Amino acid sequence: MKLSEITNNYSQEEIDKIEDEALSWMIKLQETPNDQSLLNEFKSWLYKSQLHAELWAQFGQVTDLLQEQTIDKTKHNNITLVQQSRKLKKPQLYHYGFQKYAAIFTIFIVSALLISYLPNAIMLAQADYSTATGETKTIHLKDGSIINLGASSAINVNYSDDLREIDLLTGQAFFKVAKAADRPFKVLTSNSVTMVTGTSFEVNKALKSTIVSVVEGEVLVNPAAQKVASNKRNNQLHKGERIKISNSGEALNSQVKIQNIAAWRTGKLVVLDRSVKDVIHELQRHYKGLIINSLGSIGHKRISGVYDLSNPEKVLKIIAATHGAKTRQISKWIFVLSKF
């Protein structure tokens, strides 16, 4: 029976849950490959249903391709969990099999690191100004405007006699704009255009949206697809107001306390009704390593709070504990959150 036929009998939530469990088992087996009790638990999980076995087998197909050139060919003669799971028979769990999966896991992590950091590294290298993980920077522009650039952030600056334009490539920035009525100051992201003549405000390029918050003055914000000259009242922000524009162009307005805007400048992360997944994205800017999010549906839960950015590991553990999730530290470079 094909995997597509098997999954027809399950909801997407159930499939996501089993996939999360598979990743969790990969981590556990890599950490303690000789724990017989753990192996027995794994076998019980593996043969719980046809879907468990097939999802594990599919994961094995992908990782086999990754490790083909790095694992000694002689080890392929051993009976592996993937081969056994296809037949749903009792597996023969040889030590070499787990060495193989430990190597696969290592390759998986390295691949994830490259996928996560390489595009961002290229972007940072090409930017006019950028910051490293956990670093902030103050930039003084020639017109007297000041930019506080957040951690793991990057901007390009385009100034001319009649133009003041900042392209926020990634991350977040706080702007204190010098007044110049004849030269509007624009901040561009992939999904929004923010325009002012003189004011103070923050722009945060979040996971799937852009969030603009105003400390003083007046700010006009529109989805990138709309004309900046559009004077829609719901996109005109004043002191203590915030707008969130999604990648699809939807706008959501709200009120915000002034002291909570760009709190990262004082080492705090202030969260008000944001998804766990979005907050993890924020914390990645301050964690010098890779955060692997395998929380599934937990990632969509909404949270609020004030957190210390100097200790992102502690914040991640607090968030996980609040929702009954697990955390694992794999060396000092990898932090895993999972449902199991």
FENVENUR-V935860 format. One record per residue. RES is the residue in three letters. SS is DSSP state (H for helix, E for strand, C for the rest). PHI is phi in whole degrees, 0 to 359 (none if undefined). NEAR is the number of other ideal C-beta (glycine too) atoms within 8 Angstrom. Layout:
{{RES,SS,PHI,NEAR} {RES,SS,PHI,NEAR}}
This chain:
{{MET,C,none,4} {LYS,C,285,5} {LEU,H,301,8} {SER,H,301,6} {GLU,H,287,7} {ILE,H,294,12} {THR,H,293,9} {ASN,C,299,6} {ASN,C,269,5} {TYR,C,233,10} {SER,C,281,5} {GLN,H,297,6} {GLU,H,296,8} {GLU,H,293,8} {ILE,H,294,12} {ASP,H,300,10} {LYS,H,298,11} {ILE,H,291,12} {GLU,H,296,10} {ASP,H,297,14} {GLU,H,297,12} {ALA,H,298,12} {LEU,H,297,10} {SER,H,298,13} {TRP,H,294,11} {MET,H,301,12} {ILE,H,292,13} {LYS,H,299,10} {LEU,H,291,14} {GLN,H,288,10} {GLU,H,286,8} {THR,C,225,7} {PRO,C,292,11} {ASN,C,254,6} {ASP,C,277,7} {GLN,H,296,6} {SER,H,297,6} {LEU,H,295,10} {LEU,H,297,10} {ASN,H,295,8} {GLU,H,297,8} {PHE,H,297,11} {LYS,H,298,11} {SER,H,297,8} {TRP,H,293,10} {LEU,H,301,12} {TYR,C,258,9} {LYS,C,293,6} {SER,C,200,6} {GLN,H,298,8} {LEU,H,295,12} {HIS,H,305,14} {ALA,H,294,13} {GLU,H,289,12} {LEU,H,294,13} {TRP,H,297,14} {ALA,H,294,11} {GLN,H,294,9} {PHE,H,299,10} {GLY,H,297,12} {GLN,H,298,9} {VAL,H,294,8} {THR,H,289,12} {ASP,H,300,10} {LEU,H,294,7} {LEU,H,295,10} {GLN,H,261,12} {GLU,C,304,7} {GLN,C,270,3} {THR,C,243,6} {ILE,C,262,10} {ASP,C,306,4} {LYS,H,302,5} {THR,H,294,5} {LYS,H,289,10} {HIS,H,288,6} {ASN,H,281,4} {ASN,C,282,9} {ILE,C,283,8} {THR,C,257,9} {LEU,H,297,12} {VAL,H,296,11} {GLN,H,299,8} {GLN,H,292,12} {SER,H,293,14} {ARG,H,294,9} {LYS,H,265,6} {LEU,C,54,7} {LYS,C,251,5} {LYS,C,295,5} {PRO,C,283,10} {GLN,C,263,6} {LEU,C,264,8} {TYR,C,279,8} {HIS,H,301,7} {TYR,H,298,8} {GLY,H,300,12} {PHE,H,281,13} {GLN,H,298,10} {LYS,H,300,13} {TYR,H,289,14} {ALA,H,296,11} {ALA,H,293,11} {ILE,H,300,13} {PHE,H,299,11} {THR,H,299,8} {ILE,H,295,12} {PHE,H,301,11} {ILE,H,294,11} {VAL,H,300,8} {SER,H,299,9} {ALA,H,297,10} {LEU,H,299,10} {LEU,H,296,8} {ILE,H,297,8} {SER,H,285,8} {TYR,H,259,9} {LEU,H,297,8} {PRO,H,299,7} {ASN,H,294,10} {ALA,H,297,8} {ILE,H,296,8} {MET,H,298,11} {LEU,H,297,10} {ALA,H,293,7} {GLN,H,270,5} {ALA,C,282,11} {ASP,C,290,5} {TYR,E,221,11} {SER,E,207,10} {THR,C,230,13} {ALA,C,272,7} {THR,C,302,9} {GLY,C,76,10} {GLU,C,258,8} {THR,C,238,10} {LYS,E,212,8} {THR,E,255,8} {ILE,E,239,10} {HIS,E,258,6} {LEU,C,271,12} {LYS,C,291,4} {ASP,C,268,9} {GLY,C,100,7} {SER,C,289,12} {ILE,E,234,10} {ILE,E,240,14} {ASN,E,261,14} {LEU,E,265,14} {GLY,C,285,15} {ALA,C,294,14} {SER,C,49,14} {SER,C,236,15} {ALA,E,208,13} {ILE,E,222,16} {ASN,E,245,9} {VAL,E,246,10} {ASN,E,232,8} {TYR,E,243,9} {SER,E,212,5} {ASP,C,297,3} {ASP,C,236,5} {LEU,E,220,8} {ARG,E,230,13} {GLU,E,224,11} {ILE,E,241,15} {ASP,E,256,10} {LEU,E,276,15} {LEU,E,285,10} {THR,E,199,10} {GLY,E,91,15} {GLN,E,213,12} {ALA,E,207,15} {PHE,E,249,13} {PHE,E,243,16} {LYS,E,243,9} {VAL,C,265,13} {ALA,C,290,9} {LYS,C,291,6} {ALA,C,198,10} {ALA,C,301,6} {ASP,C,270,4} {ARG,C,226,10} {PRO,C,304,7} {PHE,E,257,15} {LYS,E,244,11} {VAL,E,240,13} {LEU,E,252,11} {THR,C,233,11} {SER,C,295,7} {ASN,C,230,11} {SER,E,207,14} {VAL,E,230,12} {THR,E,247,13} {MET,E,230,11} {VAL,E,217,14} {THR,C,249,10} {GLY,C,184,10} {THR,C,187,12} {SER,E,233,10} {PHE,E,198,16} {GLU,E,244,13} {VAL,E,237,15} {ASN,E,238,11} {LYS,E,273,10} {ALA,C,280,11} {LEU,C,298,6} {LYS,C,228,6} {SER,E,197,10} {THR,E,241,13} {ILE,E,244,12} {VAL,E,243,16} {SER,E,232,12} {VAL,E,250,17} {VAL,E,267,12} {GLU,E,204,6} {GLY,C,86,13} {GLU,C,234,9} {VAL,E,229,14} {LEU,E,253,12} {VAL,E,236,14} {ASN,E,220,13} {PRO,E,302,10} {ALA,C,302,10} {ALA,C,286,4} {GLN,C,270,9} {LYS,C,289,5} {VAL,C,297,9} {ALA,C,290,4} {SER,C,304,8} {ASN,C,249,6} {LYS,C,297,7} {ARG,H,298,5} {ASN,H,289,6} {ASN,H,255,11} {GLN,E,258,11} {LEU,E,255,14} {HIS,C,234,9} {LYS,C,310,8} {GLY,C,80,8} {GLU,E,245,12} {ARG,E,222,13} {ILE,E,226,13} {LYS,E,242,11} {ILE,E,249,16} {SER,E,282,11} {ASN,C,297,7} {SER,C,274,4} {GLY,C,97,10} {GLU,C,287,6} {ALA,E,245,12} {LEU,E,231,8} {ASN,E,264,8} {SER,E,201,8} {GLN,E,264,5} {VAL,C,213,11} {LYS,C,288,6} {ILE,H,304,8} {GLN,H,292,5} {ASN,H,269,8} {ILE,C,282,14} {ALA,C,53,11} {ALA,H,296,11} {TRP,H,300,12} {ARG,H,295,8} {THR,H,248,5} {GLY,C,82,7} {LYS,E,242,10} {LEU,E,245,13} {VAL,E,260,7} {VAL,E,245,12} {LEU,E,230,7} {ASP,E,52,6} {ARG,E,241,9} {SER,E,287,10} {VAL,H,303,14} {LYS,H,300,11} {ASP,H,292,11} {VAL,H,292,13} {ILE,H,298,14} {HIS,H,300,10} {GLU,H,296,11} {LEU,H,293,14} {GLN,H,301,9} {ARG,C,294,13} {HIS,C,244,11} {TYR,C,258,13} {LYS,C,276,5} {GLY,C,174,8} {LEU,E,250,11} {ILE,E,260,12} {ILE,E,262,9} {ASN,E,262,8} {SER,E,237,11} {LEU,C,271,15} {GLY,H,58,11} {SER,H,296,9} {ILE,H,299,10} {GLY,H,299,11} {HIS,H,267,7} {LYS,C,292,9} {ARG,E,264,7} {ILE,E,224,12} {SER,E,221,7} {GLY,E,160,5} {VAL,E,240,7} {TYR,E,234,9} {ASP,E,270,9} {LEU,H,286,14} {SER,H,285,4} {ASN,H,225,7} {PRO,H,298,9} {GLU,H,298,9} {LYS,H,296,8} {VAL,H,298,13} {LEU,H,299,15} {LYS,H,293,9} {ILE,H,296,9} {ILE,H,298,14} {ALA,H,297,12} {ALA,H,297,8} {THR,H,299,7} {HIS,C,249,10} {GLY,C,69,4} {ALA,C,265,12} {LYS,E,247,9} {THR,E,233,11} {ARG,E,220,9} {GLN,E,256,9} {ILE,E,252,10} {SER,C,62,5} {LYS,C,274,4} {TRP,C,253,8} {ILE,E,231,10} {PHE,E,236,14} {VAL,E,248,12} {LEU,E,245,15} {SER,E,215,14} {LYS,C,284,12} {PHE,C,228,6}}
